[in-house]
Amino acid sequence: MTTHIADFTIGIMIVFSALCMISALIAFEGSIAVLRLNRRRLINIIYSIFALDYMLVCLFFNQYVTSPDHDTALFWNRMLVFPASFYPSIMLHFAMILISKNERLMYNWLIPFIYLPSFLIGLVAVLGKSIQDVFHTPWGWENYSSPSNFWLNISFVVFILLCVGSFMLVLYRYKKPFSERKKKQLRPIMYSQLIGTIGWVLSLGLYYTGSGVLQSLVSNLAFLIIVTPLLIGVRVAIFKYHLMVLAPDRYAAELISGIDEPVFLLDMQGEVMFQNPCAGRLAKYAEIKEPYSICSLFHCGERMQKELEDMVHGNNTGSALHVTIKCLEKPRSSYVLQIQGVKNEIDEYIGAVCVATKEQTLEGFQERFGITPRETDVLYLSVAGFTNKEIARELNISIRTVEHHHENIYNKLGINNKLELHNISLKYRIISGKD
């Protein structure tokens, strides 16, 4: 009988160790994979940190349950609890970015409030306030703490709230997706996160059963299924539905980087997801800091949004906009933005490539007629069909100032109305016939 118990104990230890190492390998592979997809995007970085944190937890957990003595077990327990306390917060952070329209956290001031509870819980655990000691069982070491321990109960409540909160966010966006593609991406994550949340609640809840087997053996097994399903679900979403793969891959990025004109890759809200070095220098010249939208660099707000919306509805696959760069205290140049839509594997528009070509004829036109940079802004918007009110809103000036600029332009060009303005713009090739 004793031999059978010993064999069973050894078997359980082997299973624990194997599950820990498999989970660590899955986490490490997932972390490296998303960074290879794109090292620039916040969602990829947060997920990579999340996976690496879980990898450390799995490795430390393996060392903990297989420790040869009490002091070693206590050391690895203290090493384990601090990173373990963070991944519910990282999970929530990841979910908040995942469900946002442009995959960026809308309110950056929330970040300290997301991570502060985990930091305090980890600190309390390291100091021995919530987990008071460790004891040995036939299947490895286990935490000791009284079910009535205040800090332990607070920790459990916070952890459960963070896990359930992240699941509810994903569920909400799944029910109200921005697109069919987003819904398909969220489906495997939602199901796998549900499994992980159940595992987390089960692992914590078993502390209150009073049963040694449930309190340690089953609880540890539940612990191992907390995050691993989520990692697998994200990998499915990446490979099947191209989650976190909007940015060009390495070879496309190298190709775009070699173009000696500013090239931007935009999402469908006009946010710049990738830029080549020329585009980066242009943004630096205009003193625009990342992340930014194309409309914060050029005067193209409503026109760009209309172009992107037309792409989404299938009314347009590409176009050209004549714009000027936004920089009030420096010489401004005019550009033609060549816009071409980018589709995914299910034929939905997910972004646009935008190439900014500098207007070569404009400088001669401005010099000949004495047109100022601000008057050029008004000219472009005017021939694009903007009303004086819309021009004033786009340039953040008054309607009377717009009217004054129009009077100056008409006097300098010797014309009387917008039709003549459009015709003379065509004559001097300031705009194309499509505008």
C-alpha positions, 0 to 999 in steps of 0.5 A: 500500500505504501509503495502504491502511495509513493508511486502515486505521489511521484506520478503527481509530481511528474505531472505538475512538473510537465504541465508547468514546463509545457505552459512555460514553453507555450508562453515563451513561444507566444511572446516571441511570436507576437513581437516578430509580428510587430514590435511597435504596436502596444497590443503586441508589447502588452501581450508579450509582457503578459506571456513572459510574466506567465512563463516566469510564474510557471517556471517558479511554480515548478521549482516551488512544488519540487523544492527539496526542503522548507527554506527552498520552498519558501524562497521560491514561493516568495519569488512566485507570488510577485509576478503571479500577482500581476498577470490579472492586471496585465490581462485586463490591460490587454483586454482593454486595448483589444476591444478599443477601436484603434487598439490603443488604451483610450485613457492612459491615466487608467494605467496606474489604477490597473497595476497598483492593486496587483503591486500592493497584493504582490508586496503584501504576499512577499512580506508574508502577510497573505501567505504566511508559510508553506507546508509539504504534501505528498504531491509537493509544497503548498501555501499555508494561510488562514481562510480568515486572513484579511490580506488573503481575502482582499487578494482573492477578491481583487484577482477575481474582479480583474479576471472577470472584468477582462472577460466581460470586456471581451464579451461586450466587444464580441456582442458589439463588434466593430467588424465581422473580422473583430468578432472572429478574432475575439471568439477563441479569446473569449472562450479560452478566457472563460475557461481560464477565469473558471480555473482561477475562481476554482483555484482560489475558491478551493482554499475555503473547502477545508479539505487538504486534497482540494486545498492543494492538489486540485487547487494547483491543477486549477492554477495551471489552467488559468492562463494557458487556455488564453495563450492558446486562444490568442494563438488561434486568433493570430493564425486563423484570423490575423489578430495583431498582424495589421502592420506589414511583415518584415519583408514588406516593412523593408520594402516600404522603408526603402522608398524615398518618399513618406509612406504611411500605413493607416488603420481605418480611423486614420491612425498611423500604424507604420511609417518609413524613415522619410515619413518619420522625418516629416513628422519630426519636422512638424513636431508630431509625436507618436502615436498620431493620426495622418490628420494631425500631420496634414490638413485633411481631416474630414476628407480623409475620413470620407475616403476611408469610410467610402473604402469600408462601404466599397465605394472607393479603392484608392484616391488622391488628396492635395494637402498641406503639412501642419506646422505653423512656425516653419515653412510649409510644403504641399503634398499629394496623398496617394491613398490605396486600401488594404484588404484582409483575407476575408476581403474587408478593408483593414487599412490604407497605404498612404504615399505623400508626394511633394507638390513640385509645381506649387512653389513656382505658383506661390512665388509667381502670385505671392500666395502665402502658406495659409492661403494655400491651405484655404485654396486646397480646401476650397477647391475640394468643395469645403464651405467657408464654415468647414474650412474655418473648422478644419484650420481652426480659424474664424469664418471672417478670416477665411473670407479674408483669405479668399479675398486676397487669393482672388485679388492676387489671381485676378479672379472672382469666384470658386469656379475660376479658382478651380480652373486656375488651379487645374491650369497650373497643375496645383490639383488634378482633374479628379479633385 
